[in-house]
């Protein structure tokens, strides 16, 4: 008889990540020679600084660097993160007790959720927002309370609506500014409101902050708000700011007690990071202002093309957006974001992201990534124009 094996109940509560599924489809189309231009995922297409790569190479050639490393990361990395926060955000962090390196901030979402949420505890998740907040909350068997972000409200939380929720059941709130996918900039007053909300209701505010350097002249941290460390856990990452997405280098910062609880979880899940990667990250965190200026000059030129693509598709957008994407509202004549994205893929061989994957409030929107060369983005624009003219 064939064994009857069933997965854990939590597996039934989640789906395969949209990009995992869709990129397989794109790969199959490319294998047929269709040359799909991908403007979907936000993976930087340019490398880190050469000195970062050189540091990795040199460190990898040191025989003693291949052993297990501390779960808390090497001291040089924690000190570099502290220096980075002091230099760019004006935030003072104790590198020994208030910083925890991560193998990517996506993994950090799991560590934070397992550290603070018991099964049945409530968690506030933005709609629209990063899908992993929802999927990891389900894996933690938490009760999800979506909170609406709308264009009419500037893609910011409605605190009156939040106050009407059963807040005594809610332990954690996910926030993300500059916001993905809408590009809404960080705002000191919003940060003050969030810190106050968390402190009054004993709700941990988990702020995911990977986009603060992209097309943004004034990076902000929620930890700039007085008293924020008492209730806030902030994650940051080198994936976008330093073109190190595949390196999986990130961090979180908070008060020593929160760090200790999260480390208990993390130390039972992974075995630390490769020392040469950490040493290279130290070099990356020492980058001069010119690194950020040059990176943003590149994205500025691409952003101009992305705006032309949005306009060609009949979409409207807020030019004040920050971050690695452009978010646009689709025409009223379109049935929905998925239908529009699928049609653009089929007719123009261009992959864009439908907003529905970020929540129901994203269904009338699409997202264009800036992670393709200006030449490829211009070609995408030309393909879309040609398809439009052929109708």
C-alpha positions as CSV (number, residue, x, y, z in Angstrom):
1,X,0.0,0.0,0.0
2,X,1.1,3.5,-0.8
3,X,1.9,5.5,2.4
4,X,-0.6,8.2,3.2
5,X,1.6,11.2,4.1
6,X,0.1,14.7,4.6
7,X,2.0,17.9,5.2
8,X,1.6,20.1,8.2
9,X,-1.5,22.2,8.3
10,X,0.5,25.4,7.9
11,X,1.6,24.3,4.4
12,X,-2.0,24.5,3.3
13,X,-2.2,28.1,4.5
14,X,0.3,29.5,2.0
15,X,1.0,29.4,-1.7
16,X,4.2,29.3,-3.7
17,X,5.7,32.8,-3.9
18,X,4.3,34.5,-7.0
19,X,7.7,35.4,-8.4
20,X,8.9,31.8,-8.0
21,X,6.0,30.6,-10.1
22,X,6.0,33.5,-12.7
23,X,9.7,33.5,-13.3
24,X,9.5,29.8,-14.2
25,X,7.0,30.9,-16.9
26,X,9.3,33.6,-18.1
27,X,12.2,31.2,-18.2
28,X,10.1,28.8,-20.4
29,X,9.3,31.7,-22.8
30,X,12.9,32.6,-23.0
31,X,13.8,29.0,-23.7
32,X,11.5,29.3,-26.7
33,X,13.6,32.3,-27.9
34,X,11.0,34.9,-27.1
35,X,13.5,37.2,-25.3
36,X,11.3,38.4,-22.4
37,X,12.3,41.8,-20.9
38,X,11.8,41.4,-17.1
39,X,10.7,44.6,-15.3
40,X,9.2,42.5,-12.5
41,X,11.5,41.5,-9.6
42,X,13.6,44.1,-7.7
43,X,17.0,42.4,-8.0
44,X,19.8,44.9,-8.7
45,X,21.4,44.0,-12.0
46,X,24.7,45.8,-11.3
47,X,27.5,44.5,-9.0
48,X,28.7,45.8,-5.7
49,X,31.7,48.1,-5.6
50,X,34.9,46.5,-6.9
51,X,36.6,46.9,-3.5
52,X,33.8,44.9,-1.9
53,X,34.3,42.0,-4.4
54,X,38.1,42.2,-3.9
55,X,37.6,42.0,-0.1
56,X,35.5,38.8,-0.5
57,X,38.1,37.2,-2.8
58,X,41.0,38.0,-0.6
59,X,39.2,36.8,2.6
60,X,38.1,33.6,0.9
61,X,41.8,32.8,0.3
62,X,42.5,32.8,4.0
63,X,42.2,29.2,5.2
64,X,41.0,30.1,8.7
65,X,38.0,32.0,7.3
66,X,36.1,28.9,6.4
67,X,34.9,27.7,9.8
68,X,31.7,28.4,11.6
69,X,31.2,32.0,12.7
70,X,29.4,33.5,15.7
71,X,25.6,33.6,15.5
72,X,25.8,37.3,16.4
73,X,28.2,38.0,13.5
74,X,31.7,39.1,13.7
75,X,32.4,42.3,15.8
76,X,33.7,44.2,12.8
77,X,30.3,43.8,11.0
78,X,28.2,44.9,14.0
79,X,30.5,47.9,14.4
80,X,30.2,48.7,10.7
81,X,26.4,48.6,10.9
82,X,26.5,50.9,14.0
83,X,28.8,53.3,12.1
84,X,26.5,53.2,9.1
85,X,23.5,54.1,11.2
86,X,25.4,56.9,12.9
87,X,26.7,58.4,9.7
88,X,23.5,58.2,7.6
89,X,20.6,58.2,10.0
90,X,22.1,60.0,13.0
91,X,21.1,57.0,15.2
92,X,23.4,55.7,17.9
93,X,23.4,51.9,18.3
94,X,25.4,49.7,20.7
95,X,27.1,47.2,18.3
96,X,27.3,44.6,21.1
97,X,23.7,44.6,22.3
98,X,21.5,46.5,19.9
99,X,22.4,45.0,16.5
100,X,21.8,41.5,15.1
101,X,23.2,40.6,11.6
102,X,20.8,38.6,9.4
103,X,21.1,36.3,6.4
104,X,18.8,38.6,4.5
105,X,15.9,40.6,5.9
106,X,13.4,38.1,4.4
107,X,14.7,35.6,6.9
108,X,14.5,38.2,9.6
109,X,10.8,38.4,9.1
110,X,10.6,34.8,10.2
111,X,12.9,35.3,13.2
112,X,10.9,38.3,14.4
113,X,7.6,36.5,13.9
114,X,8.7,33.4,15.8
115,X,10.2,35.5,18.6
116,X,7.0,37.5,19.3
117,X,4.0,35.6,18.0
118,X,2.3,32.6,19.7
119,X,-0.3,30.7,17.6
120,X,-3.5,32.8,17.6
121,X,-1.8,36.1,18.4
122,X,-2.8,39.0,16.2
123,X,-0.5,40.7,13.7
124,X,-1.1,43.8,11.6
125,X,-0.1,43.4,8.0
126,X,-0.3,46.2,5.4
127,X,-2.6,45.9,2.3
128,X,-0.9,46.4,-0.1
129,X,2.4,45.2,1.3
130,X,5.2,42.7,0.9
131,X,3.6,39.3,0.6
132,X,6.1,37.6,3.0
133,X,4.6,39.5,5.9
134,X,1.4,37.6,5.4
135,X,2.9,34.2,4.5
136,X,5.3,34.1,7.4
137,X,2.5,35.2,9.8
138,X,0.5,32.2,8.6
139,X,3.5,29.9,9.1
140,X,3.7,31.2,12.6
141,X,-0.1,30.4,13.0
142,X,-0.9,34.0,13.9
143,X,-4.2,35.7,13.2
144,X,-3.7,38.3,10.5
145,X,-5.4,41.6,10.7
146,X,-4.9,43.4,7.3
147,X,-4.8,47.2,7.6
148,X,-5.7,49.3,4.6
149,X,-3.3,51.6,2.8
150,X,-5.0,53.6,0.1
151,X,-4.0,56.2,-2.5
152,X,-6.7,58.5,-1.0
153,X,-5.0,58.4,2.4
154,X,-1.5,58.8,0.9
155,X,-0.7,55.1,1.4
156,X,-0.4,55.6,5.1
157,X,-2.3,53.8,8.0
158,X,-5.6,55.1,9.1
159,X,-5.0,55.3,12.8
160,X,-8.7,55.9,13.6
161,X,-9.5,52.6,11.9
162,X,-6.6,50.9,13.7
163,X,-8.0,52.0,17.1
164,X,-11.2,50.2,16.4
165,X,-9.5,46.8,16.1
166,X,-9.2,44.4,19.0
167,X,-5.8,45.7,19.9
168,X,-5.5,43.7,23.1
169,X,-5.1,40.6,20.8
170,X,-2.5,42.1,18.6
171,X,1.2,41.8,19.4
172,X,3.1,42.8,16.2
173,X,2.6,45.4,13.3
174,X,4.6,45.3,10.1
175,X,5.4,48.6,8.4
176,X,7.7,49.5,5.6
177,X,8.7,53.1,4.5
178,X,9.8,54.0,1.9
179,X,6.9,51.7,1.1
180,X,7.0,48.7,-1.2
181,X,5.2,48.6,-3.5
182,X,3.8,52.1,-3.6
183,X,7.1,54.1,-3.2
184,X,5.6,56.3,-0.5
185,X,8.4,58.1,1.3
186,X,9.3,57.8,4.9
187,X,7.8,60.6,7.1
188,X,8.9,61.6,10.5
189,X,5.4,62.5,11.7
190,X,4.1,59.1,10.6
191,X,7.0,57.4,12.4
192,X,6.1,59.4,15.6
193,X,2.5,58.2,15.3
194,X,3.6,54.6,14.8
195,X,5.9,54.6,17.8
196,X,3.2,56.2,19.9
197,X,0.6,53.6,18.7
198,X,2.9,50.7,19.6
199,X,3.8,52.1,23.0
200,X,0.2,52.8,24.0
201,X,-1.0,49.4,23.0
202,X,2.1,47.2,23.7
203,X,2.4,46.3,20.0
204,X,5.9,45.7,18.6
205,X,6.4,47.8,15.5
206,X,8.5,45.9,13.0
207,X,9.9,48.4,10.4
208,X,11.3,47.0,7.2
209,X,13.7,49.6,5.8
210,X,15.6,48.4,2.7
211,X,14.8,51.2,0.3
212,X,15.8,54.3,2.2
213,X,18.8,55.0,0.0
214,X,17.2,54.5,-3.4
215,X,16.2,57.7,-5.2
216,X,15.9,59.3,-1.7
217,X,18.3,62.1,-0.7
218,X,17.4,62.0,3.0
219,X,17.4,58.4,4.3
220,X,15.3,58.0,7.5
221,X,15.0,55.5,10.2
222,X,12.2,55.0,12.6
223,X,14.8,54.7,15.3
224,X,15.4,58.5,15.0
225,X,12.2,58.9,17.0
226,X,12.8,59.4,20.7
227,X,11.9,56.2,22.6
228,X,11.5,54.1,19.5
229,X,13.9,51.4,20.6
230,X,11.5,50.5,23.4
231,X,9.0,49.2,20.9
232,X,10.5,49.1,17.4
233,X,12.5,46.5,15.6
234,X,14.0,47.9,12.5
235,X,15.5,45.8,9.7
236,X,17.9,47.0,7.0
237,X,19.7,45.4,4.2
238,X,22.5,45.7,1.7
239,X,20.6,44.1,-1.1
240,X,19.4,47.3,-2.7
241,X,21.6,50.0,-1.3
242,X,24.9,48.2,-2.2
243,X,23.8,45.8,-5.0
244,X,24.3,42.7,-2.8
245,X,20.9,40.9,-3.0
246,X,22.5,37.5,-3.6
247,X,24.9,37.9,-0.8
248,X,22.1,37.8,1.8
249,X,23.5,40.5,4.2
250,X,21.1,42.4,6.5
251,X,20.6,43.4,10.1
252,X,18.0,44.4,12.7
253,X,18.3,46.9,15.4
254,X,16.3,47.3,18.6
255,X,16.7,47.2,22.4
256,X,18.9,44.5,24.0
257,X,15.9,42.5,25.3
258,X,14.3,42.2,21.9
259,X,17.7,41.3,20.3
260,X,18.2,38.6,22.9
261,X,14.8,37.0,22.2
262,X,15.3,37.1,18.4
263,X,18.8,35.6,18.8
264,X,17.3,32.7,20.6
265,X,15.2,31.9,17.5
266,X,17.9,32.7,15.0
267,X,20.6,30.6,16.7
268,X,18.4,27.5,16.4
269,X,17.7,28.1,12.7
270,X,21.0,29.0,11.0
271,X,24.7,28.7,11.8
272,X,25.9,32.2,11.0
273,X,27.3,33.7,7.9
274,X,30.5,33.1,5.8
275,X,33.2,35.3,7.3
276,X,34.5,36.6,3.9
277,X,30.9,37.8,3.1
278,X,30.8,39.6,6.4
279,X,34.2,41.2,5.9
280,X,33.1,42.3,2.4
281,X,29.9,43.7,3.9
282,X,32.1,45.8,6.3
283,X,33.8,47.3,3.3
284,X,30.5,48.0,1.6
285,X,29.2,49.8,4.7
286,X,32.2,52.1,4.5
287,X,31.2,53.4,1.0
288,X,31.6,57.1,0.4
289,X,28.7,59.3,-0.5
290,X,29.7,59.1,-4.2
291,X,28.7,55.4,-4.2
292,X,25.1,56.3,-3.3
293,X,25.1,59.3,-5.7
294,X,26.3,57.3,-8.7
295,X,23.8,54.5,-7.9
296,X,20.9,57.0,-7.8
297,X,22.0,58.7,-11.0
298,X,21.7,55.3,-12.7
299,X,18.2,54.7,-11.2
300,X,17.1,58.3,-12.1
301,X,17.8,57.7,-15.8
302,X,15.9,54.4,-15.7
303,X,13.1,55.9,-13.7
304,X,12.5,58.4,-16.6
305,X,12.0,55.4,-19.0
306,X,9.7,53.6,-16.5
307,X,7.5,56.7,-16.3
308,X,7.2,56.7,-20.1
309,X,6.2,53.0,-20.0
310,X,3.5,53.8,-17.4
311,X,2.2,56.7,-19.5
312,X,2.2,54.5,-22.6
313,X,0.1,51.9,-20.7
314,X,-2.4,54.7,-19.7
315,X,-1.4,54.5,-16.1
316,X,-1.1,57.4,-13.6
317,X,1.5,57.6,-10.9
318,X,2.9,59.9,-8.2
319,X,6.3,61.4,-9.2
320,X,7.3,61.7,-5.5
321,X,7.8,57.9,-5.2
322,X,11.0,56.6,-3.8
323,X,12.7,53.2,-4.0
324,X,13.5,50.7,-6.7
325,X,10.1,50.5,-8.4
326,X,7.4,52.7,-10.0
327,X,3.8,52.1,-8.9
328,X,1.0,53.2,-11.2
329,X,-2.8,53.1,-11.3
330,X,-4.2,51.2,-14.3
331,X,-6.9,52.7,-16.5
332,X,-10.5,52.2,-15.5
333,X,-11.1,50.3,-18.7
334,X,-8.7,47.5,-17.6
335,X,-10.4,44.5,-15.9
336,X,-7.5,44.2,-13.4
337,X,-3.8,44.2,-12.8
338,X,-3.2,40.6,-13.6
339,X,-5.0,40.8,-16.9
340,X,-3.0,43.8,-17.9
341,X,0.3,42.3,-16.9
342,X,-0.5,39.0,-18.7
343,X,-1.5,40.9,-21.9
344,X,1.7,43.0,-21.8
345,X,3.7,39.7,-21.4
346,X,1.9,38.0,-24.3
347,X,1.8,40.9,-26.7
348,X,5.0,42.9,-26.0
349,X,7.2,40.2,-24.3
350,X,7.6,42.4,-21.3
351,X,7.1,41.2,-17.7
352,X,5.7,43.7,-15.2
353,X,4.3,43.0,-11.8
354,X,0.5,43.0,-11.2
355,X,-0.4,44.8,-8.0
356,X,-2.9,42.2,-6.8
357,X,0.0,40.1,-5.4
358,X,0.5,42.7,-2.8
359,X,-3.1,42.6,-1.5
360,X,-6.6,43.5,-2.6
361,X,-5.8,47.2,-2.5
362,X,-3.2,46.7,-5.2
363,X,-5.5,45.2,-7.8
364,X,-5.9,48.4,-9.7
365,X,-2.1,49.0,-9.9
366,X,1.0,47.7,-11.6
367,X,4.7,47.9,-10.6
368,X,7.7,48.4,-12.8
369,X,11.1,47.5,-11.5
370,X,14.2,49.7,-12.3
371,X,16.4,46.6,-12.3
372,X,17.1,46.5,-16.0
373,X,19.4,48.5,-18.1
374,X,18.2,51.7,-19.6
375,X,18.6,50.1,-23.1
376,X,16.4,47.2,-22.2
377,X,13.8,49.4,-20.6
378,X,13.8,51.6,-23.7
379,X,13.3,48.5,-25.8
380,X,10.4,47.5,-23.6
381,X,8.9,50.9,-24.2
382,X,9.2,50.5,-27.9
383,X,7.7,47.0,-27.9
384,X,4.7,48.3,-25.9
385,X,4.2,51.2,-28.3
386,X,4.5,48.8,-31.3
387,X,1.9,46.4,-29.8
388,X,-0.4,49.4,-29.2
389,X,-0.1,50.7,-32.7
390,X,-0.8,47.2,-34.2
391,X,-4.2,47.1,-32.6
